[in-house]
Amino acid sequence: MGIWKVETGRYAGLWTYKFQYQGRQYKKRGFKTRRDAEKARNEHRQELQAPKTTNMAFSELCNAYLDFCQGRLRDNTIRQKAFVYRSLVGFIGEDFRCDDLPKVTLAEYLAKRQQEKGSKASNRDLRDLKALYSWALKWGLCPLNPVALIEPYPEERTAKYVPPLEDFNRVLMAAQGDDRDLLLALYHTAGRRGEILERLTWEDINFENRYIRLSTRKRKGGNLEWRTLPMNETLYSVLWRRWNNRDKNSPYVFTSRKTGGRYSREGKKGLMRVLCRRAGVKEFTFHAIRHLVASILSDSHKASPRQIQSFLGHQRIDTTENYLHEIRPMDDVAAVLDGGENDFEPKAWAAVDG
């Protein structure tokens, strides 16, 4: 039972209890009776099992979490989280204990965000708050998660505009120098903007074996992951020319002329708007080029969905399937209903009625 009477030594004739809780042993000696030892043991167990309260302020918890995120998440992600936490404190009007956030107050804050900025912004705030409290629970800094049961708002997902290849080519013709090389690199790798513009270095280029290595932090925890892609002739030509004309003081394939180093997340912001206007086409984004390439690969029937998934660097095949726009293939499916015995036109019925 974990309770015994000591026979010898300093505590001879007195009772001792010992028990284990969550992998740790607890022991206390010096009780006059077995009943006293049992009572003390039970009270000790209840004390350990009871939820711990904390006096940690919400702002203090946020600062600890943001410090933890340093080096694990991108700077822009950390800034967004900090904005959310400041916004919540501003809504309430004062700092508060991290375990004293009423669900009603939180729901009112999220409702205000939904009314002002829409469901997507409100749900993003909710995700950042859930991440904060999940981390606090894991590290024993807060005994409860007041946001765990809060449901997100329904979002209306609009179809992302993907330009036809003709429009991309017109934009490509309107671009010059670094901008044109950037578009070609994005197209021939289906790379994300950050993978090409912010992180691609000459160490990632192997001209001898003709491959390029791309890295992304779009993973849980912000872990950096790599994928290796073959270089086709166009991409090889672009990168070889840039290598011969490179800034030897910079390791980056695309070097910012303003800083002499890597581009920031804001680098080339607004470029696609300018180029699309210059080319006279409907505006599209850098990321839309990835969707365009995915559609072209799918329509070519030369790449399987798994190959396209690998090329795009997706962890899940369903993400890739979202990229595969099937408007043109569905035209072929619909055309089946136009042929054979069912091939008739409304004018034929008009003739019968007459």
Secondary structure, DSSP 4 states (H G I P E B T S, - for coil): --EEE--SSTTTT-EEEEEEETTEEEEEEEESSHHHHHHHHHHHHHHHHSPPP---BHHHHHHHHHHHHBTTB-HHHHHHHHHHHHHHHHHHTS--BTT---HHHHHHHHHHHHHHH-HHHHHHHHHHHHHHHHHHHHTTS-S--TTTTPPPPP--PPPPP---HHHHHHHHHH--HHHHHHHHHHHHHT--HIIIIIS-BGGGEETTTTEEEEEE--SGGG--EEEEEE--HHHHHHHHHHHHT--TT--BSS--TTTSS---TTTTTTHHHHHHHHHTS----HHHHHHHHHHHHHHHTSS-HHHHHHHHT-SSHHHHHHH---HHHHHHHHHGGGSGGG---HHHHHHHH-
